[in-house]
Amino acid sequence: MPRTARIAPKEHVYHILTRGNNRLDIFEDEDDFRKYRDLLLRYKEQYHFKLYHYVIMTNHVHLVIEPSEGGGSLSEIMKGINLAYARHYKHKYDHVGHFWQDRYKSIIISKDEYMLACGSYVELNPVRAKMVEDPKDYPWSSYRAYAYGKKDLLLDEHPVYLQLSDEEGERRKEYRDFIRGMLREKEAMKGEMDRRIVYGGEDFVQDITTTYDISEKIRRMGRQKGWRKNKENRPL
């Protein structure tokens, strides 16, 4: 079956995960975090995609992106951002060798309450990683913009967020309450996106998997029959 990163029709929203090779740190100081944010803004202007949520961790990045019909494809967007940041890092730190770990992972997200849940998964990454206890204490994510109105030129407020309330202050409070609920009831969405290819309600998942001939989740690869291991733990 085709990978979602390859089909990537523009009419959908995607949760993107991209990691440093071997999960090594790829953001060493504040200038690196700022550089990646600058690149996001640059390629937004070039490819006209919408960015709804993001978090930049020390060794990986999560983005919630919607390509536009007249803009660049998802592959063009991610290729531009990732190549530009890799060049920055390699030049700054004299790094040699492969930089990103494999191809980025993409998950198709339905444009409803699941999109808000996906955003909370992204913004709660620093909490799951035990870097902070409250997502407001992590500076490199979209959380402060939604929860407290911090100006962030990178973001496009999505309709699901706007539906929380007609009043701006109340909307932010509703969002903070929603995130606290995810922390309390869903354990910061731990494991929620593991192995997913499509994230949404039953009808949405059925429609996407049928239309594009993909599975809802990545299938685990089991050991092939007839294999056994020798004393050195190598397949015979």
C-alpha positions as CSV (number, residue, x, y, z in Angstrom):
1,M,0.0,0.0,0.0
2,P,1.2,3.6,-0.7
3,R,2.6,5.7,2.1
4,T,0.6,8.8,3.0
5,A,3.7,11.0,2.5
6,R,3.6,9.9,-1.1
7,I,-0.1,10.3,-1.9
8,A,-0.6,13.5,0.2
9,P,-3.6,15.1,-1.6
10,K,-3.7,18.8,-0.9
11,E,-7.2,18.9,0.4
12,H,-6.2,17.3,3.7
13,V,-4.6,18.3,7.0
14,Y,-1.5,16.4,8.0
15,H,0.3,15.7,11.3
16,I,4.0,15.6,10.4
17,L,6.8,14.1,12.5
18,T,10.5,14.5,11.4
19,R,13.4,13.3,13.5
20,G,17.2,13.8,13.6
21,N,19.1,10.7,12.5
22,N,19.4,8.1,15.2
23,R,17.3,10.5,17.3
24,L,20.3,12.7,18.0
25,D,19.8,16.3,19.0
26,I,19.5,18.6,16.1
27,F,18.7,21.8,18.0
28,E,21.6,22.7,20.2
29,D,20.8,26.3,21.2
30,E,18.2,29.0,21.0
31,D,19.5,30.2,17.6
32,D,18.8,26.8,16.1
33,F,15.2,26.9,17.3
34,R,14.8,30.4,16.0
35,K,16.4,29.4,12.7
36,Y,13.9,26.6,12.2
37,R,11.0,28.9,13.0
38,D,12.4,31.4,10.4
39,L,12.5,28.6,7.8
40,L,8.9,27.7,8.6
41,L,7.9,31.3,8.0
42,R,10.0,31.5,4.8
43,Y,8.5,28.4,3.3
44,K,5.0,29.3,4.3
45,E,5.4,32.4,2.2
46,Q,6.8,30.4,-0.7
47,Y,4.4,27.5,-0.7
48,H,1.3,29.0,0.9
49,F,0.5,26.2,3.3
50,K,-1.4,26.7,6.6
51,L,0.3,25.8,9.9
52,Y,-2.1,25.1,12.7
53,H,0.1,23.6,15.5
54,Y,3.8,22.9,16.0
55,V,6.4,22.0,18.5
56,I,10.1,22.0,18.0
57,M,11.8,19.5,20.4
58,T,15.6,19.0,20.8
59,N,15.7,16.0,18.4
60,H,12.5,16.2,16.4
61,V,9.7,18.4,15.1
62,H,5.9,18.0,15.0
63,L,3.8,20.1,12.6
64,V,0.1,20.2,11.7
65,I,0.0,21.4,8.1
66,E,-2.6,22.0,5.4
67,P,-1.2,22.5,1.9
68,S,-3.2,24.9,-0.3
69,E,-4.6,24.1,-3.7
70,G,-2.4,26.7,-5.4
71,G,0.7,26.2,-3.3
72,G,3.4,23.6,-2.9
73,S,2.8,19.9,-2.3
74,L,3.5,18.3,1.1
75,S,6.7,16.8,-0.2
76,E,7.9,20.1,-1.6
77,I,7.1,21.8,1.7
78,M,9.0,19.3,3.8
79,K,11.9,18.9,1.4
80,G,12.4,22.7,1.4
81,I,12.3,23.1,5.1
82,N,14.4,20.0,6.0
83,L,17.1,20.6,3.4
84,A,17.5,24.2,4.4
85,Y,17.7,23.4,8.1
86,A,20.2,20.5,7.5
87,R,22.4,23.0,5.5
88,H,22.3,25.4,8.5
89,Y,23.2,22.7,11.0
90,K,26.0,21.1,9.0
91,H,27.6,24.5,8.3
92,K,27.3,25.7,11.9
93,Y,28.5,22.5,13.6
94,D,30.7,21.0,10.8
95,H,28.4,18.0,10.8
96,V,29.1,15.3,8.2
97,G,26.7,12.5,7.2
98,H,23.0,11.7,7.2
99,F,21.0,14.4,9.1
100,W,17.3,13.4,9.1
101,Q,16.1,10.0,10.1
102,D,14.5,8.4,7.1
103,R,11.6,10.2,5.5
104,Y,9.2,12.3,7.6
105,K,6.1,10.6,8.9
106,S,2.7,12.0,7.9
107,I,-0.8,11.2,9.3
108,I,-4.0,12.4,7.6
109,I,-6.2,14.3,10.1
110,S,-9.9,14.9,9.9
111,K,-11.0,18.6,10.1
112,D,-13.1,18.3,13.2
113,E,-12.6,17.7,16.9
114,Y,-9.8,15.2,16.0
115,M,-7.8,18.1,14.7
116,L,-8.0,19.8,18.0
117,A,-7.0,16.6,19.7
118,C,-4.0,16.2,17.3
119,G,-3.0,19.8,18.2
120,S,-3.0,18.9,21.9
121,Y,-0.9,15.8,21.2
122,V,1.7,18.1,19.5
123,E,1.7,20.7,22.2
124,L,1.9,18.2,25.0
125,N,5.1,16.7,23.7
126,P,7.3,18.6,26.2
127,V,5.1,17.3,29.0
128,R,5.3,13.7,27.9
129,A,9.0,14.1,27.6
130,K,9.1,15.4,31.2
131,M,10.8,18.6,30.1
132,V,8.1,20.8,31.7
133,E,5.0,20.1,33.8
134,D,2.8,22.7,32.0
135,P,2.9,23.3,28.2
136,K,3.0,27.0,28.8
137,D,6.5,26.7,30.1
138,Y,7.9,25.4,26.8
139,P,8.7,28.3,24.5
140,W,9.0,26.5,21.1
141,S,5.4,25.4,20.5
142,S,2.0,26.9,19.4
143,Y,0.4,26.4,22.8
144,R,0.9,29.9,24.2
145,A,-0.7,31.4,21.1
146,Y,-3.9,29.4,21.5
147,A,-4.0,29.4,25.3
148,Y,-2.9,32.9,26.1
149,G,-3.0,34.9,22.9
150,K,0.7,35.2,22.4
151,K,1.4,36.7,18.9
152,D,2.8,34.0,16.6
153,L,3.2,34.9,12.9
154,L,3.6,31.2,12.0
155,L,0.1,30.2,13.0
156,D,-3.2,30.0,11.2
157,E,-6.1,29.6,13.7
158,H,-8.2,26.7,12.5
159,P,-12.0,26.7,12.5
160,V,-12.3,24.0,15.2
161,Y,-10.5,26.2,17.6
162,L,-12.5,29.3,16.7
163,Q,-15.7,27.3,17.4
164,L,-14.8,26.9,21.1
165,S,-16.3,30.4,21.7
166,D,-17.3,33.6,20.0
167,E,-15.4,35.6,22.6
168,E,-11.6,35.6,22.4
169,G,-10.8,35.4,26.1
170,E,-13.4,32.7,26.7
171,R,-12.0,30.8,23.7
172,R,-8.5,30.7,25.2
173,K,-9.9,29.6,28.5
174,E,-11.8,26.8,26.8
175,Y,-8.6,25.7,25.1
176,R,-6.7,25.7,28.3
177,D,-9.4,23.6,29.9
178,F,-9.3,21.2,26.9
179,I,-5.6,20.8,27.2
180,R,-5.9,20.2,31.0
181,G,-8.5,17.5,30.3
182,M,-6.1,15.8,27.9
183,L,-3.4,15.9,30.5
184,R,-5.7,14.5,33.2
185,E,-7.9,12.1,31.3
186,K,-5.7,11.1,28.3
187,E,-2.3,11.1,30.0
188,A,-1.1,13.9,27.6
189,M,-2.3,11.7,24.6
190,K,0.5,9.3,25.3
191,G,0.7,6.7,22.5
192,E,-2.3,8.2,20.7
193,M,-0.5,8.7,17.3
194,D,1.8,5.7,17.5
195,R,1.6,3.7,14.2
196,R,-1.4,5.8,12.9
197,I,-1.7,6.7,9.2
198,V,-5.2,8.2,9.5
199,Y,-6.7,9.9,12.5
200,G,-10.4,10.7,12.7
201,G,-13.9,9.4,13.2
202,E,-15.0,6.0,11.9
203,D,-16.6,7.4,8.7
204,F,-13.6,9.6,7.9
205,V,-11.2,6.7,8.4
206,Q,-13.3,4.4,6.3
207,D,-13.5,7.0,3.5
208,I,-9.7,7.7,3.5
209,T,-8.6,4.1,3.7
210,T,-10.9,3.1,0.9
211,T,-10.2,6.1,-1.4
212,Y,-6.4,5.9,-1.2
213,D,-6.1,2.1,-0.5
214,I,-4.1,2.6,2.7
215,S,-4.4,1.1,6.2
216,E,-5.5,3.0,9.2
217,K,-2.3,2.0,11.1
218,I,1.1,0.9,10.2
219,R,1.3,-2.9,10.4
220,R,3.9,-4.3,12.7
221,M,6.5,-6.5,11.0
222,G,6.6,-10.0,12.6
223,R,9.5,-12.4,12.5
224,Q,9.4,-14.5,9.4
225,K,8.4,-18.2,9.9
226,G,11.3,-20.6,9.8
227,W,13.8,-18.1,11.3
228,R,15.7,-18.9,14.5
229,K,18.6,-17.3,16.3
230,N,22.0,-18.6,17.0
231,K,23.9,-18.0,20.2
232,E,25.2,-14.7,18.9
233,N,21.6,-13.4,18.5
234,R,21.8,-13.3,14.7
235,P,19.2,-14.9,12.4
236,L,20.3,-18.1,10.7
